[in-house]
Amino acid sequence: MSSPSTETSRLETVRLWDPLLRIYHWLLAFCVIAAWGLGKFGPDVMTLHFYFGYAVLGLLAFRLVWGFIGPEHARFGNFAYGPFAILRYGVGMFRRRPSYWRGHNPLGGAFVFIILGVLLAQAVTGLFADPEDYINVGPLAEYAGSDGARQALAWHDLLGWWVLGLTALHIAAIGFYRRWKNEDLIRPMLTGVKTVRKEA
């Protein structure tokens, strides 16, 4: 077992998350929560819900581009792990010590792909949804036909609950890392700075 001084000597503090990625992250969180809340509990005319939905689509478009041209740790290739790497990390994640992972760990990387896919599907179905109230109609509903627009609405509502569940899972994971592994995942996403293991 390594002594604390030996463990510390293997660590370094680096700038990990770039400013644009951090701004995107917090804006997306705000817009998703606002869109969901307005969609479920907002007024009958959900103009603000639509605007926040458009904002989510714009942010997702940015993330897709940034995943290919952004800095190293923002790129999809940096955290696109295979199933065995994800399983191996999952088996060891319950050790009561920080992981000091440089970037997204394998489970976190898989979660990023899942939440991006669900959010994109949820936002796109909203464009084609038609609740048949002649008011809250998606801007592309006329191109889906009556049946297609109803299907889009059903999927849009269902995926909204998926987004809520994934958001709760994300918050629970942050709490688990903070309480069980003594690893703060929020501060690096605020400051961009994280303590990680030194590269060999």
C-alpha positions as MATLAB code, in Angstrom:
seq = 'MSSPSTETSRLETVRLWDPLLRIYHWLLAFCVIAAWGLGKFGPDVMTLHFYFGYAVLGLLAFRLVWGFIGPEHARFGNFAYGPFAILRYGVGMFRRRPSYWRGHNPLGGAFVFIILGVLLAQAVTGLFADPEDYINVGPLAEYAGSDGARQALAWHDLLGWWVLGLTALHIAAIGFYRRWKNEDLIRPMLTGVKTVRKEA';
ca = [
       0.000    0.000    0.000;
       1.420    3.415   -0.989;
       2.128    5.993    1.708;
       0.345    9.361    1.472;
       3.591   11.114    0.484;
       4.256    8.575   -2.273;
       0.694    8.934   -3.556;
       0.978   12.733   -3.555;
       4.202   12.604   -5.541;
       2.330   10.822   -8.323;
      -0.222   13.623   -8.652;
      -0.284   16.970  -10.395;
      -2.778   19.800  -10.704;
      -3.600   20.680  -14.302;
      -5.996   22.824  -16.309;
      -8.339   20.188  -17.681;
     -11.707   21.598  -18.768;
     -11.589   24.517  -21.186;
     -13.734   27.642  -20.595;
     -16.125   27.005  -23.499;
     -16.834   23.454  -22.305;
     -17.537   24.688  -18.785;
     -19.850   27.452  -19.990;
     -21.626   24.933  -22.225;
     -22.051   22.506  -19.323;
     -23.721   24.983  -16.974;
     -25.843   26.590  -19.688;
     -27.057   23.163  -20.799;
     -27.948   22.203  -17.225;
     -29.909   25.443  -16.780;
     -31.711   25.208  -20.130;
     -32.637   21.531  -19.688;
     -34.039   22.100  -16.198;
     -35.922   25.210  -17.344;
     -37.345   23.493  -20.440;
     -38.433   20.441  -18.439;
     -40.035   22.515  -15.681;
     -41.857   24.780  -18.119;
     -43.000   21.778  -20.151;
     -44.477   20.020  -17.129;
     -45.678   22.902  -14.980;
     -45.584   25.969  -17.197;
     -48.443   27.960  -18.727;
     -50.619   26.610  -21.507;
     -48.772   28.694  -24.099;
     -45.262   27.332  -23.717;
     -43.303   29.923  -25.675;
     -40.479   29.897  -23.128;
     -40.393   26.092  -23.247;
     -39.814   26.302  -26.988;
     -37.081   28.914  -26.605;
     -35.230   26.848  -24.030;
     -35.620   23.815  -26.296;
     -34.036   25.745  -29.164;
     -31.230   26.765  -26.812;
     -30.657   23.101  -25.917;
     -30.430   22.223  -29.616;
     -27.933   25.025  -30.170;
     -25.819   23.886  -27.230;
     -25.898   20.274  -28.430;
     -24.798   21.412  -31.886;
     -21.871   23.228  -30.282;
     -20.940   20.123  -28.248;
     -20.990   17.903  -31.327;
     -18.614   20.259  -33.119;
     -16.454   20.767  -30.021;
     -16.218   17.008  -29.621;
     -14.150   16.911  -32.802;
     -12.252   20.209  -32.871;
     -12.054   21.209  -29.193;
      -9.138   20.701  -26.787;
      -7.931   17.181  -26.004;
     -10.206   16.358  -23.090;
     -13.297   17.786  -24.794;
     -12.902   15.498  -27.804;
     -15.071   12.398  -28.067;
     -12.084   10.224  -28.927;
     -10.573   11.046  -25.534;
     -13.349    9.283  -23.605;
     -14.741    6.747  -26.083;
     -13.849    3.613  -24.111;
     -14.708    0.042  -25.004;
     -16.984   -2.210  -22.913;
     -14.116   -3.970  -21.129;
     -12.560   -0.683  -20.008;
     -15.959    0.468  -18.732;
     -16.494   -2.819  -16.874;
     -12.989   -2.756  -15.387;
     -13.478    0.776  -14.123;
     -16.936   -0.071  -12.763;
     -15.553   -2.980  -10.743;
     -12.964   -0.778   -9.056;
     -14.993    2.391   -8.599;
     -16.149    1.503   -5.084;
     -12.659    1.793   -3.605;
     -12.733    4.555   -1.017;
     -10.176    6.830   -2.602;
     -10.189    9.427   -5.373;
      -9.669    8.166   -8.894;
      -7.642   11.216  -10.003;
      -8.768   10.419  -13.546;
      -7.493   12.719  -16.281;
     -10.667   13.713  -18.124;
     -13.860   11.661  -18.203;
     -13.434    8.192  -16.696;
     -14.855    5.269  -18.736;
     -18.242    5.299  -16.971;
     -18.455    9.067  -17.157;
     -17.556    8.975  -20.835;
     -20.287    6.437  -21.554;
     -22.753    8.626  -19.658;
     -21.818   11.647  -21.797;
     -22.673    9.760  -24.992;
     -25.946    8.481  -23.516;
     -27.152   11.849  -22.217;
     -26.189   13.621  -25.445;
     -28.134   11.048  -27.467;
     -31.213   11.237  -25.244;
     -31.181   15.045  -25.134;
     -30.828   15.265  -28.904;
     -33.700   12.818  -29.451;
     -35.849   14.617  -26.891;
     -35.245   18.036  -28.427;
     -35.729   16.871  -32.022;
     -39.012   15.085  -31.259;
     -40.241   18.345  -29.743;
     -39.807   20.032  -33.116;
     -42.278   17.583  -34.676;
     -44.707   17.204  -31.746;
     -48.334   18.315  -31.962;
     -50.609   18.051  -28.884;
     -53.539   19.042  -31.129;
     -54.345   22.122  -29.076;
     -53.525   24.413  -32.028;
     -51.174   26.402  -29.795;
     -48.204   24.374  -28.548;
     -47.291   22.905  -31.919;
     -43.709   22.088  -32.833;
     -42.410   24.183  -35.755;
     -41.891   21.098  -37.950;
     -45.057   19.204  -36.969;
     -46.708   19.796  -40.346;
     -43.957   17.762  -42.023;
     -44.575   14.734  -39.794;
     -48.256   14.241  -40.597;
     -50.951   13.752  -37.983;
     -49.828   10.291  -36.842;
     -46.158   11.206  -36.930;
     -46.749   14.335  -34.860;
     -48.653   12.344  -32.229;
     -45.845    9.772  -32.107;
     -43.305   12.565  -31.775;
     -45.307   14.005  -28.871;
     -45.428   10.623  -27.125;
     -41.673   10.159  -27.505;
     -41.011   13.753  -26.462;
     -42.946   13.238  -23.227;
     -41.309    9.863  -22.512;
     -37.801   11.105  -23.223;
     -38.445   14.029  -20.893;
     -38.682   11.530  -18.033;
     -35.531    9.804  -19.259;
     -33.735   13.140  -19.111;
     -35.007   13.656  -15.566;
     -33.800   10.190  -14.546;
     -30.369   10.688  -16.117;
     -30.070   14.078  -14.422;
     -30.865   12.477  -11.058;
     -28.285    9.751  -11.768;
     -25.689   12.403  -12.621;
     -26.336   14.249   -9.360;
     -26.219   10.969   -7.407;
     -22.867   10.090   -9.007;
     -21.454   13.484   -8.018;
     -22.628   12.876   -4.450;
     -21.150    9.354   -4.445;
     -17.752   10.605   -5.577;
     -17.798   13.394   -3.008;
     -18.936   11.347   -0.010;
     -17.531    7.887   -0.765;
     -14.391    8.612   -2.773;
     -13.620   12.082   -1.370;
     -13.392   13.448   -4.915;
     -14.934   16.792   -5.845;
     -16.242   16.759   -9.422;
     -17.996   20.129   -9.245;
     -15.011   22.396   -8.594;
     -13.098   21.285  -11.728;
     -16.175   22.056  -13.843;
     -16.259   25.529  -12.280;
     -12.549   26.357  -12.369;
     -11.215   24.007  -15.050;
      -8.506   22.817  -12.636;
      -8.258   19.217  -11.421;
      -5.782   17.062   -9.517;
      -4.871   14.032  -11.633;
      -2.314   11.268  -11.817;
       0.892   12.185  -13.601;
       1.227   10.701  -17.043;
       3.963    8.104  -17.392;
];
